[in-house]
Amino acid sequence: MDDGAIVAIVGIVFVTLFMTVRMIVHAATGRGGKASSSKDDGDFSNHSQRELFDMAVRLQSRVETLERLLDTSQPEWRGKP
């Protein structure tokens, strides 16, 4: 055999073993296809529950304010589909 064939065989064996180990480790860690989230993707996973609760309270307050304003200026808005 020439050097090129040996390098090819070693490369194929290495890649095959590497990919097998990689698949086993990937399956064992439980990541199974879940993409990691970044700060820019709109995912709230990096916010604490307290921060999320505070956001919800602020949003509820805003909704109630808007409803009061609409009740004053457009009393029939609640009956519209």
PyMOL Python script that loads the backbone (N, CA, C, O; Angstrom):
from pymol import cmd

cmd.read_pdbstr("""\
ATOM      1  N   MET A   1       0.829  -1.184   0.000  1.00  0.00           N
ATOM      2  CA  MET A   1       0.000   0.000   0.000  1.00  0.00           C
ATOM      3  C   MET A   1       0.870   1.243   0.000  1.00  0.00           C
ATOM      4  O   MET A   1       1.952   1.275   0.585  1.00  0.00           O
ATOM      5  N   ASP A   2       0.372   2.243  -0.662  1.00  0.00           N
ATOM      6  CA  ASP A   2       1.118   3.499  -0.666  1.00  0.00           C
ATOM      7  C   ASP A   2       0.656   4.390   0.489  1.00  0.00           C
ATOM      8  O   ASP A   2      -0.334   4.094   1.159  1.00  0.00           O
ATOM      9  N   ASP A   3       1.377   5.469   0.708  1.00  0.00           N
ATOM     10  CA  ASP A   3       1.103   6.354   1.848  1.00  0.00           C
ATOM     11  C   ASP A   3      -0.292   6.989   1.769  1.00  0.00           C
ATOM     12  O   ASP A   3      -0.929   7.186   2.804  1.00  0.00           O
ATOM     13  N   GLY A   4      -0.771   7.308   0.582  1.00  0.00           N
ATOM     14  CA  GLY A   4      -2.088   7.930   0.428  1.00  0.00           C
ATOM     15  C   GLY A   4      -3.206   7.018   0.882  1.00  0.00           C
ATOM     16  O   GLY A   4      -4.166   7.479   1.500  1.00  0.00           O
ATOM     17  N   ALA A   5      -3.100   5.727   0.588  1.00  0.00           N
ATOM     18  CA  ALA A   5      -4.125   4.767   0.986  1.00  0.00           C
ATOM     19  C   ALA A   5      -4.127   4.586   2.504  1.00  0.00           C
ATOM     20  O   ALA A   5      -5.189   4.462   3.114  1.00  0.00           O
ATOM     21  N   ILE A   6      -2.949   4.570   3.108  1.00  0.00           N
ATOM     22  CA  ILE A   6      -2.846   4.410   4.558  1.00  0.00           C
ATOM     23  C   ILE A   6      -3.466   5.620   5.265  1.00  0.00           C
ATOM     24  O   ILE A   6      -4.203   5.473   6.239  1.00  0.00           O
ATOM     25  N   VAL A   7      -3.157   6.807   4.761  1.00  0.00           N
ATOM     26  CA  VAL A   7      -3.707   8.026   5.347  1.00  0.00           C
ATOM     27  C   VAL A   7      -5.232   8.027   5.214  1.00  0.00           C
ATOM     28  O   VAL A   7      -5.937   8.431   6.138  1.00  0.00           O
ATOM     29  N   ALA A   8      -5.735   7.577   4.069  1.00  0.00           N
ATOM     30  CA  ALA A   8      -7.179   7.533   3.864  1.00  0.00           C
ATOM     31  C   ALA A   8      -7.841   6.552   4.818  1.00  0.00           C
ATOM     32  O   ALA A   8      -8.882   6.859   5.400  1.00  0.00           O
ATOM     33  N   ILE A   9      -7.255   5.389   4.981  1.00  0.00           N
ATOM     34  CA  ILE A   9      -7.822   4.373   5.878  1.00  0.00           C
ATOM     35  C   ILE A   9      -7.792   4.858   7.319  1.00  0.00           C
ATOM     36  O   ILE A   9      -8.780   4.712   8.039  1.00  0.00           O
ATOM     37  N   VAL A  10      -6.680   5.430   7.749  1.00  0.00           N
ATOM     38  CA  VAL A  10      -6.582   5.961   9.115  1.00  0.00           C
ATOM     39  C   VAL A  10      -7.597   7.084   9.307  1.00  0.00           C
ATOM     40  O   VAL A  10      -8.228   7.172  10.361  1.00  0.00           O
ATOM     41  N   GLY A  11      -7.758   7.926   8.321  1.00  0.00           N
ATOM     42  CA  GLY A  11      -8.726   9.023   8.400  1.00  0.00           C
ATOM     43  C   GLY A  11     -10.152   8.515   8.520  1.00  0.00           C
ATOM     44  O   GLY A  11     -10.929   9.026   9.327  1.00  0.00           O
ATOM     45  N   ILE A  12     -10.499   7.520   7.730  1.00  0.00           N
ATOM     46  CA  ILE A  12     -11.850   6.953   7.781  1.00  0.00           C
ATOM     47  C   ILE A  12     -12.111   6.307   9.132  1.00  0.00           C
ATOM     48  O   ILE A  12     -13.182   6.494   9.710  1.00  0.00           O
ATOM     49  N   VAL A  13     -11.153   5.556   9.639  1.00  0.00           N
ATOM     50  CA  VAL A  13     -11.313   4.911  10.945  1.00  0.00           C
ATOM     51  C   VAL A  13     -11.445   5.968  12.040  1.00  0.00           C
ATOM     52  O   VAL A  13     -12.298   5.843  12.918  1.00  0.00           O
ATOM     53  N   PHE A  14     -10.618   6.992  11.996  1.00  0.00           N
ATOM     54  CA  PHE A  14     -10.669   8.054  12.996  1.00  0.00           C
ATOM     55  C   PHE A  14     -12.021   8.759  12.980  1.00  0.00           C
ATOM     56  O   PHE A  14     -12.641   8.948  14.027  1.00  0.00           O
ATOM     57  N   VAL A  15     -12.474   9.147  11.794  1.00  0.00           N
ATOM     58  CA  VAL A  15     -13.756   9.849  11.690  1.00  0.00           C
ATOM     59  C   VAL A  15     -14.897   8.956  12.163  1.00  0.00           C
ATOM     60  O   VAL A  15     -15.798   9.429  12.857  1.00  0.00           O
ATOM     61  N   THR A  16     -14.877   7.691  11.807  1.00  0.00           N
ATOM     62  CA  THR A  16     -15.916   6.763  12.225  1.00  0.00           C
ATOM     63  C   THR A  16     -15.946   6.629  13.745  1.00  0.00           C
ATOM     64  O   THR A  16     -17.018   6.686  14.348  1.00  0.00           O
ATOM     65  N   LEU A  17     -14.793   6.453  14.365  1.00  0.00           N
ATOM     66  CA  LEU A  17     -14.732   6.335  15.819  1.00  0.00           C
ATOM     67  C   LEU A  17     -15.136   7.649  16.495  1.00  0.00           C
ATOM     68  O   LEU A  17     -15.878   7.648  17.477  1.00  0.00           O
ATOM     69  N   PHE A  18     -14.648   8.752  15.968  1.00  0.00           N
ATOM     70  CA  PHE A  18     -14.970  10.058  16.538  1.00  0.00           C
ATOM     71  C   PHE A  18     -16.465  10.318  16.494  1.00  0.00           C
ATOM     72  O   PHE A  18     -17.046  10.756  17.486  1.00  0.00           O
ATOM     73  N   MET A  19     -17.095  10.054  15.355  1.00  0.00           N
ATOM     74  CA  MET A  19     -18.530  10.303  15.227  1.00  0.00           C
ATOM     75  C   MET A  19     -19.345   9.375  16.126  1.00  0.00           C
ATOM     76  O   MET A  19     -20.372   9.785  16.667  1.00  0.00           O
ATOM     77  N   THR A  20     -18.905   8.144  16.289  1.00  0.00           N
ATOM     78  CA  THR A  20     -19.607   7.211  17.169  1.00  0.00           C
ATOM     79  C   THR A  20     -19.559   7.710  18.610  1.00  0.00           C
ATOM     80  O   THR A  20     -20.581   7.741  19.295  1.00  0.00           O
ATOM     81  N   VAL A  21     -18.388   8.094  19.061  1.00  0.00           N
ATOM     82  CA  VAL A  21     -18.243   8.612  20.423  1.00  0.00           C
ATOM     83  C   VAL A  21     -19.038   9.900  20.579  1.00  0.00           C
ATOM     84  O   VAL A  21     -19.687  10.117  21.603  1.00  0.00           O
ATOM     85  N   ARG A  22     -18.987  10.744  19.574  1.00  0.00           N
ATOM     86  CA  ARG A  22     -19.719  12.018  19.612  1.00  0.00           C
ATOM     87  C   ARG A  22     -21.220  11.788  19.737  1.00  0.00           C
ATOM     88  O   ARG A  22     -21.879  12.480  20.513  1.00  0.00           O
ATOM     89  N   MET A  23     -21.772  10.842  19.001  1.00  0.00           N
ATOM     90  CA  MET A  23     -23.202  10.544  19.070  1.00  0.00           C
ATOM     91  C   MET A  23     -23.577   9.980  20.436  1.00  0.00           C
ATOM     92  O   MET A  23     -24.633  10.314  20.973  1.00  0.00           O
ATOM     93  N   ILE A  24     -22.736   9.138  20.996  1.00  0.00           N
ATOM     94  CA  ILE A  24     -23.008   8.562  22.316  1.00  0.00           C
ATOM     95  C   ILE A  24     -22.996   9.656  23.381  1.00  0.00           C
ATOM     96  O   ILE A  24     -23.881   9.700  24.236  1.00  0.00           O
ATOM     97  N   VAL A  25     -22.013  10.523  23.335  1.00  0.00           N
ATOM     98  CA  VAL A  25     -21.923  11.614  24.314  1.00  0.00           C
ATOM     99  C   VAL A  25     -23.104  12.562  24.146  1.00  0.00           C
ATOM    100  O   VAL A  25     -23.679  13.023  25.132  1.00  0.00           O
ATOM    101  N   HIS A  26     -23.460  12.848  22.919  1.00  0.00           N
ATOM    102  CA  HIS A  26     -24.582  13.743  22.655  1.00  0.00           C
ATOM    103  C   HIS A  26     -25.879  13.162  23.225  1.00  0.00           C
ATOM    104  O   HIS A  26     -26.660  13.886  23.842  1.00  0.00           O
ATOM    105  N   ALA A  27     -26.107  11.887  23.027  1.00  0.00           N
ATOM    106  CA  ALA A  27     -27.314  11.243  23.535  1.00  0.00           C
ATOM    107  C   ALA A  27     -27.285  11.148  25.058  1.00  0.00           C
ATOM    108  O   ALA A  27     -28.326  11.272  25.703  1.00  0.00           O
ATOM    109  N   ALA A  28     -26.120  10.932  25.633  1.00  0.00           N
ATOM    110  CA  ALA A  28     -26.004  10.773  27.080  1.00  0.00           C
ATOM    111  C   ALA A  28     -26.208  12.092  27.823  1.00  0.00           C
ATOM    112  O   ALA A  28     -26.670  12.089  28.963  1.00  0.00           O
ATOM    113  N   THR A  29     -25.872  13.206  27.201  1.00  0.00           N
ATOM    114  CA  THR A  29     -26.020  14.491  27.878  1.00  0.00           C
ATOM    115  C   THR A  29     -27.453  14.982  27.858  1.00  0.00           C
ATOM    116  O   THR A  29     -27.785  15.927  28.573  1.00  0.00           O
ATOM    117  N   GLY A  30     -28.305  14.369  27.065  1.00  0.00           N
ATOM    118  CA  GLY A  30     -29.707  14.734  27.043  1.00  0.00           C
ATOM    119  C   GLY A  30     -30.019  15.968  26.238  1.00  0.00           C
ATOM    120  O   GLY A  30     -31.126  16.499  26.329  1.00  0.00           O
ATOM    121  N   ARG A  31     -29.083  16.433  25.460  1.00  0.00           N
ATOM    122  CA  ARG A  31     -29.356  17.623  24.659  1.00  0.00           C
ATOM    123  C   ARG A  31     -30.233  17.295  23.465  1.00  0.00           C
ATOM    124  O   ARG A  31     -30.918  18.187  22.965  1.00  0.00           O
ATOM    125  N   GLY A  32     -30.245  16.114  23.007  1.00  0.00           N
ATOM    126  CA  GLY A  32     -31.087  15.581  21.959  1.00  0.00           C
ATOM    127  C   GLY A  32     -31.766  16.553  21.023  1.00  0.00           C
ATOM    128  O   GLY A  32     -32.993  16.531  20.930  1.00  0.00           O
ATOM    129  N   GLY A  33     -31.052  17.390  20.337  1.00  0.00           N
ATOM    130  CA  GLY A  33     -31.641  18.249  19.326  1.00  0.00           C
ATOM    131  C   GLY A  33     -32.105  19.599  19.815  1.00  0.00           C
ATOM    132  O   GLY A  33     -32.571  20.409  19.014  1.00  0.00           O
ATOM    133  N   LYS A  34     -31.995  19.869  21.091  1.00  0.00           N
ATOM    134  CA  LYS A  34     -32.410  21.160  21.597  1.00  0.00           C
ATOM    135  C   LYS A  34     -31.326  22.183  21.312  1.00  0.00           C
ATOM    136  O   LYS A  34     -30.166  21.998  21.679  1.00  0.00           O
ATOM    137  N   ALA A  35     -31.712  23.247  20.664  1.00  0.00           N
ATOM    138  CA  ALA A  35     -30.752  24.295  20.348  1.00  0.00           C
ATOM    139  C   ALA A  35     -30.521  25.144  21.589  1.00  0.00           C
ATOM    140  O   ALA A  35     -31.430  25.347  22.394  1.00  0.00           O
ATOM    141  N   SER A  36     -29.324  25.626  21.732  1.00  0.00           N
ATOM    142  CA  SER A  36     -29.053  26.507  22.852  1.00  0.00           C
ATOM    143  C   SER A  36     -29.672  27.868  22.568  1.00  0.00           C
ATOM    144  O   SER A  36     -29.751  28.292  21.415  1.00  0.00           O
ATOM    145  N   SER A  37     -30.102  28.539  23.605  1.00  0.00           N
ATOM    146  CA  SER A  37     -30.759  29.819  23.408  1.00  0.00           C
ATOM    147  C   SER A  37     -29.758  30.946  23.578  1.00  0.00           C
ATOM    148  O   SER A  37     -28.780  30.831  24.318  1.00  0.00           O
ATOM    149  N   SER A  38     -30.019  32.013  22.891  1.00  0.00           N
ATOM    150  CA  SER A  38     -29.188  33.197  23.030  1.00  0.00           C
ATOM    151  C   SER A  38     -30.029  34.312  23.624  1.00  0.00           C
ATOM    152  O   SER A  38     -31.247  34.173  23.729  1.00  0.00           O
ATOM    153  N   LYS A  39     -29.415  35.395  24.009  1.00  0.00           N
ATOM    154  CA  LYS A  39     -30.148  36.508  24.592  1.00  0.00           C
ATOM    155  C   LYS A  39     -31.040  37.201  23.574  1.00  0.00           C
ATOM    156  O   LYS A  39     -32.034  37.822  23.951  1.00  0.00           O
ATOM    157  N   ASP A  40     -30.707  37.110  22.297  1.00  0.00           N
ATOM    158  CA  ASP A  40     -31.431  37.835  21.266  1.00  0.00           C
ATOM    159  C   ASP A  40     -32.603  37.084  20.681  1.00  0.00           C
ATOM    160  O   ASP A  40     -33.308  37.645  19.842  1.00  0.00           O
ATOM    161  N   ASP A  41     -32.851  35.855  21.071  1.00  0.00           N
ATOM    162  CA  ASP A  41     -33.907  35.093  20.414  1.00  0.00           C
ATOM    163  C   ASP A  41     -35.261  35.215  21.099  1.00  0.00           C
ATOM    164  O   ASP A  41     -36.200  34.518  20.717  1.00  0.00           O
ATOM    165  N   GLY A  42     -35.386  36.079  22.097  1.00  0.00           N
ATOM    166  CA  GLY A  42     -36.664  36.278  22.752  1.00  0.00           C
ATOM    167  C   GLY A  42     -37.000  35.207  23.769  1.00  0.00           C
ATOM    168  O   GLY A  42     -38.132  35.154  24.249  1.00  0.00           O
ATOM    169  N   ASP A  43     -36.075  34.376  24.103  1.00  0.00           N
ATOM    170  CA  ASP A  43     -36.312  33.306  25.062  1.00  0.00           C
ATOM    171  C   ASP A  43     -36.129  33.860  26.464  1.00  0.00           C
ATOM    172  O   ASP A  43     -35.148  34.551  26.739  1.00  0.00           O
ATOM    173  N   PHE A  44     -37.085  33.556  27.366  1.00  0.00           N
ATOM    174  CA  PHE A  44     -37.024  34.068  28.726  1.00  0.00           C
ATOM    175  C   PHE A  44     -36.335  33.114  29.678  1.00  0.00           C
ATOM    176  O   PHE A  44     -36.413  33.307  30.891  1.00  0.00           O
ATOM    177  N   SER A  45     -35.658  32.086  29.172  1.00  0.00           N
ATOM    178  CA  SER A  45     -35.079  31.083  30.057  1.00  0.00           C
ATOM    179  C   SER A  45     -33.993  31.647  30.962  1.00  0.00           C
ATOM    180  O   SER A  45     -33.727  31.078  32.020  1.00  0.00           O
ATOM    181  N   ASN A  46     -33.360  32.745  30.577  1.00  0.00           N
ATOM    182  CA  ASN A  46     -32.301  33.290  31.412  1.00  0.00           C
ATOM    183  C   ASN A  46     -32.822  34.339  32.395  1.00  0.00           C
ATOM    184  O   ASN A  46     -32.038  34.927  33.140  1.00  0.00           O
ATOM    185  N   HIS A  47     -34.140  34.581  32.406  1.00  0.00           N
ATOM    186  CA  HIS A  47     -34.723  35.497  33.383  1.00  0.00           C
ATOM    187  C   HIS A  47     -35.144  34.702  34.617  1.00  0.00           C
ATOM    188  O   HIS A  47     -35.575  33.552  34.527  1.00  0.00           O
ATOM    189  N   SER A  48     -35.007  35.337  35.742  1.00  0.00           N
ATOM    190  CA  SER A  48     -35.452  34.661  36.959  1.00  0.00           C
ATOM    191  C   SER A  48     -36.974  34.710  37.036  1.00  0.00           C
ATOM    192  O   SER A  48     -37.610  35.539  36.385  1.00  0.00           O
ATOM    193  N   GLN A  49     -37.538  33.838  37.816  1.00  0.00           N
ATOM    194  CA  GLN A  49     -38.986  33.818  37.977  1.00  0.00           C
ATOM    195  C   GLN A  49     -39.488  35.125  38.565  1.00  0.00           C
ATOM    196  O   GLN A  49     -40.580  35.582  38.227  1.00  0.00           O
ATOM    197  N   ARG A  50     -38.713  35.715  39.426  1.00  0.00           N
ATOM    198  CA  ARG A  50     -39.119  36.994  40.030  1.00  0.00           C
ATOM    199  C   ARG A  50     -39.191  38.088  38.975  1.00  0.00           C
ATOM    200  O   ARG A  50     -40.131  38.884  38.975  1.00  0.00           O
ATOM    201  N   GLU A  51     -38.204  38.142  38.067  1.00  0.00           N
ATOM    202  CA  GLU A  51     -38.224  39.139  36.998  1.00  0.00           C
ATOM    203  C   GLU A  51     -39.440  38.935  36.100  1.00  0.00           C
ATOM    204  O   GLU A  51     -40.082  39.905  35.695  1.00  0.00           O
ATOM    205  N   LEU A  52     -39.757  37.693  35.790  1.00  0.00           N
ATOM    206  CA  LEU A  52     -40.923  37.404  34.955  1.00  0.00           C
ATOM    207  C   LEU A  52     -42.213  37.802  35.659  1.00  0.00           C
ATOM    208  O   LEU A  52     -43.125  38.343  35.034  1.00  0.00           O
ATOM    209  N   PHE A  53     -42.291  37.535  36.959  1.00  0.00           N
ATOM    210  CA  PHE A  53     -43.468  37.929  37.719  1.00  0.00           C
ATOM    211  C   PHE A  53     -43.622  39.449  37.724  1.00  0.00           C
ATOM    212  O   PHE A  53     -44.720  39.965  37.519  1.00  0.00           O
ATOM    213  N   ASP A  54     -42.522  40.161  37.956  1.00  0.00           N
ATOM    214  CA  ASP A  54     -42.569  41.626  37.956  1.00  0.00           C
ATOM    215  C   ASP A  54     -43.013  42.162  36.598  1.00  0.00           C
ATOM    216  O   ASP A  54     -43.786  43.118  36.525  1.00  0.00           O
ATOM    217  N   MET A  55     -42.520  41.542  35.519  1.00  0.00           N
ATOM    218  CA  MET A  55     -42.950  41.953  34.174  1.00  0.00           C
ATOM    219  C   MET A  55     -44.444  41.747  33.995  1.00  0.00           C
ATOM    220  O   MET A  55     -45.133  42.601  33.436  1.00  0.00           O
ATOM    221  N   ALA A  56     -44.943  40.614  34.469  1.00  0.00           N
ATOM    222  CA  ALA A  56     -46.369  40.308  34.333  1.00  0.00           C
ATOM    223  C   ALA A  56     -47.218  41.309  35.109  1.00  0.00           C
ATOM    224  O   ALA A  56     -48.271  41.729  34.632  1.00  0.00           O
ATOM    225  N   VAL A  57     -46.767  41.692  36.298  1.00  0.00           N
ATOM    226  CA  VAL A  57     -47.508  42.675  37.097  1.00  0.00           C
ATOM    227  C   VAL A  57     -47.542  44.015  36.371  1.00  0.00           C
ATOM    228  O   VAL A  57     -48.589  44.661  36.326  1.00  0.00           O
ATOM    229  N   ARG A  58     -46.426  44.444  35.807  1.00  0.00           N
ATOM    230  CA  ARG A  58     -46.390  45.711  35.070  1.00  0.00           C
ATOM    231  C   ARG A  58     -47.294  45.662  33.843  1.00  0.00           C
ATOM    232  O   ARG A  58     -48.012  46.620  33.556  1.00  0.00           O
ATOM    233  N   LEU A  59     -47.258  44.548  33.123  1.00  0.00           N
ATOM    234  CA  LEU A  59     -48.117  44.415  31.946  1.00  0.00           C
ATOM    235  C   LEU A  59     -49.590  44.424  32.338  1.00  0.00           C
ATOM    236  O   LEU A  59     -50.404  45.036  31.646  1.00  0.00           O
ATOM    237  N   GLN A  60     -49.948  43.757  33.433  1.00  0.00           N
ATOM    238  CA  GLN A  60     -51.332  43.759  33.903  1.00  0.00           C
ATOM    239  C   GLN A  60     -51.770  45.172  34.241  1.00  0.00           C
ATOM    240  O   GLN A  60     -52.894  45.566  33.928  1.00  0.00           O
ATOM    241  N   SER A  61     -50.901  45.931  34.871  1.00  0.00           N
ATOM    242  CA  SER A  61     -51.215  47.320  35.204  1.00  0.00           C
ATOM    243  C   SER A  61     -51.447  48.142  33.939  1.00  0.00           C
ATOM    244  O   SER A  61     -52.363  48.963  33.894  1.00  0.00           O
ATOM    245  N   ARG A  62     -50.638  47.931  32.929  1.00  0.00           N
ATOM    246  CA  ARG A  62     -50.809  48.646  31.661  1.00  0.00           C
ATOM    247  C   ARG A  62     -52.133  48.298  31.000  1.00  0.00           C
ATOM    248  O   ARG A  62     -52.829  49.174  30.488  1.00  0.00           O
ATOM    249  N   VAL A  63     -52.478  47.018  31.012  1.00  0.00           N
ATOM    250  CA  VAL A  63     -53.741  46.582  30.403  1.00  0.00           C
ATOM    251  C   VAL A  63     -54.919  47.225  31.135  1.00  0.00           C
ATOM    252  O   VAL A  63     -55.858  47.710  30.505  1.00  0.00           O
ATOM    253  N   GLU A  64     -54.863  47.226  32.470  1.00  0.00           N
ATOM    254  CA  GLU A  64     -55.946  47.831  33.239  1.00  0.00           C
ATOM    255  C   GLU A  64     -56.072  49.328  32.949  1.00  0.00           C
ATOM    256  O   GLU A  64     -57.185  49.849  32.869  1.00  0.00           O
ATOM    257  N   THR A  65     -54.953  50.018  32.792  1.00  0.00           N
ATOM    258  CA  THR A  65     -54.977  51.440  32.448  1.00  0.00           C
ATOM    259  C   THR A  65     -55.608  51.648  31.079  1.00  0.00           C
ATOM    260  O   THR A  65     -56.454  52.525  30.907  1.00  0.00           O
ATOM    261  N   LEU A  66     -55.198  50.847  30.111  1.00  0.00           N
ATOM    262  CA  LEU A  66     -55.782  50.961  28.768  1.00  0.00           C
ATOM    263  C   LEU A  66     -57.282  50.677  28.779  1.00  0.00           C
ATOM    264  O   LEU A  66     -58.042  51.348  28.080  1.00  0.00           O
ATOM    265  N   GLU A  67     -57.715  49.692  29.561  1.00  0.00           N
ATOM    266  CA  GLU A  67     -59.138  49.381  29.644  1.00  0.00           C
ATOM    267  C   GLU A  67     -59.922  50.537  30.261  1.00  0.00           C
ATOM    268  O   GLU A  67     -61.023  50.851  29.809  1.00  0.00           O
ATOM    269  N   ARG A  68     -59.358  51.172  31.293  1.00  0.00           N
ATOM    270  CA  ARG A  68     -60.027  52.332  31.893  1.00  0.00           C
ATOM    271  C   ARG A  68     -60.138  53.472  30.887  1.00  0.00           C
ATOM    272  O   ARG A  68     -61.182  54.118  30.790  1.00  0.00           O
ATOM    273  N   LEU A  69     -59.070  53.720  30.141  1.00  0.00           N
ATOM    274  CA  LEU A  69     -59.116  54.778  29.126  1.00  0.00           C
ATOM    275  C   LEU A  69     -60.159  54.469  28.051  1.00  0.00           C
ATOM    276  O   LEU A  69     -60.907  55.354  27.636  1.00  0.00           O
ATOM    277  N   LEU A  70     -60.205  53.227  27.608  1.00  0.00           N
ATOM    278  CA  LEU A  70     -61.193  52.849  26.601  1.00  0.00           C
ATOM    279  C   LEU A  70     -62.611  52.916  27.155  1.00  0.00           C
ATOM    280  O   LEU A  70     -63.533  53.321  26.447  1.00  0.00           O
ATOM    281  N   ASP A  71     -62.794  52.522  28.414  1.00  0.00           N
ATOM    282  CA  ASP A  71     -64.118  52.612  29.031  1.00  0.00           C
ATOM    283  C   ASP A  71     -64.614  54.054  29.052  1.00  0.00           C
ATOM    284  O   ASP A  71     -65.804  54.319  28.881  1.00  0.00           O
ATOM    285  N   THR A  72     -63.688  54.973  29.263  1.00  0.00           N
ATOM    286  CA  THR A  72     -64.046  56.391  29.315  1.00  0.00           C
ATOM    287  C   THR A  72     -64.342  56.947  27.920  1.00  0.00           C
ATOM    288  O   THR A  72     -65.355  57.617  27.718  1.00  0.00           O
ATOM    289  N   SER A  73     -63.469  56.671  26.977  1.00  0.00           N
ATOM    290  CA  SER A  73     -63.611  57.280  25.648  1.00  0.00           C
ATOM    291  C   SER A  73     -64.521  56.497  24.705  1.00  0.00           C
ATOM    292  O   SER A  73     -65.176  57.096  23.852  1.00  0.00           O
ATOM    293  N   GLN A  74     -64.576  55.181  24.839  1.00  0.00           N
ATOM    294  CA  GLN A  74     -65.388  54.322  23.968  1.00  0.00           C
ATOM    295  C   GLN A  74     -66.115  53.279  24.817  1.00  0.00           C
ATOM    296  O   GLN A  74     -65.690  52.125  24.858  1.00  0.00           O
ATOM    297  N   PRO A  75     -67.200  53.657  25.493  1.00  0.00           N
ATOM    298  CA  PRO A  75     -67.865  52.730  26.423  1.00  0.00           C
ATOM    299  C   PRO A  75     -68.357  51.440  25.771  1.00  0.00           C
ATOM    300  O   PRO A  75     -68.493  50.426  26.455  1.00  0.00           O
ATOM    301  N   GLU A  76     -68.621  51.454  24.492  1.00  0.00           N
ATOM    302  CA  GLU A  76     -69.148  50.255  23.836  1.00  0.00           C
ATOM    303  C   GLU A  76     -68.058  49.333  23.302  1.00  0.00           C
ATOM    304  O   GLU A  76     -68.384  48.360  22.621  1.00  0.00           O
ATOM    305  N   TRP A  77     -66.790  49.588  23.573  1.00  0.00           N
ATOM    306  CA  TRP A  77     -65.703  48.795  22.993  1.00  0.00           C
ATOM    307  C   TRP A  77     -65.720  47.349  23.469  1.00  0.00           C
ATOM    308  O   TRP A  77     -65.308  46.463  22.720  1.00  0.00           O
ATOM    309  N   ARG A  78     -66.175  47.082  24.671  1.00  0.00           N
ATOM    310  CA  ARG A  78     -66.181  45.708  25.191  1.00  0.00           C
ATOM    311  C   ARG A  78     -67.152  44.806  24.455  1.00  0.00           C
ATOM    312  O   ARG A  78     -66.933  43.596  24.387  1.00  0.00           O
ATOM    313  N   GLY A  79     -68.207  45.358  23.911  1.00  0.00           N
ATOM    314  CA  GLY A  79     -69.200  44.561  23.208  1.00  0.00           C
ATOM    315  C   GLY A  79     -68.848  44.246  21.778  1.00  0.00           C
ATOM    316  O   GLY A  79     -69.511  43.428  21.141  1.00  0.00           O
ATOM    317  N   LYS A  80     -67.804  44.889  21.255  1.00  0.00           N
ATOM    318  CA  LYS A  80     -67.395  44.669  19.858  1.00  0.00           C
ATOM    319  C   LYS A  80     -66.594  43.374  19.740  1.00  0.00           C
ATOM    320  O   LYS A  80     -65.772  43.061  20.601  1.00  0.00           O
ATOM    321  N   PRO A  81     -66.845  42.614  18.648  1.00  0.00           N
ATOM    322  CA  PRO A  81     -66.080  41.368  18.439  1.00  0.00           C
ATOM    323  C   PRO A  81     -64.649  41.609  18.043  1.00  0.00           C
ATOM    324  O   PRO A  81     -63.896  40.657  17.837  1.00  0.00           O
TER     325      PRO A  81
END
""", "prot")
cmd.dss("prot")
cmd.show_as("cartoon", "prot")
cmd.util.cbc("prot")
cmd.orient("prot")
